[in-house]
């Protein structure tokens, strides 16, 4: 089985990074340290692995799968549940560009990975953006989990926002769920939509009813 460090090195090389293997492995180790921070209950290494697994499964649908893999590694590199708005995504995008430049990635790649990371703030993509669609679909794949896993996901999210009072959390979470349900399609890429859309909508509606 390929280790996460090996996977990061392979993606970085595939995207054009010229740093030594030692430097790439050190970067992977540093990122895994970030993904293991104590404030993370859902946005942790398990989430990273799940997103990467979806990307690997559907990599043939995108022209630059290694860029998408790097964006997965970096999309929650900065994660503070107390941050406002899209601050985490913006800070993660800025961090991504700087890290990849330091690893010798072409400027185009660094900028594109940062763009992809920013997309995870609202999961809104243009019609002709298969790289962005795959990243966003993979990031939202948890929504289509089986009921038991979905409950573990929502419990982990609540622990991340333990500082938010119950009433405020229910209101904010309900708003997020409603926005997702109002989308014409939660998932953009056809094979993922076919596999995940119906199950995700059932999960979201069930959670929304429980919050009410």
Helices and strands as residue ranges (DSSP letters): H 4-14, H 21-35, H 45-57, G 59-61, H 65-74, H 87-102, H 107-119, H 130-139, G 141-144, H 147-160, H 166-181, H 190-211
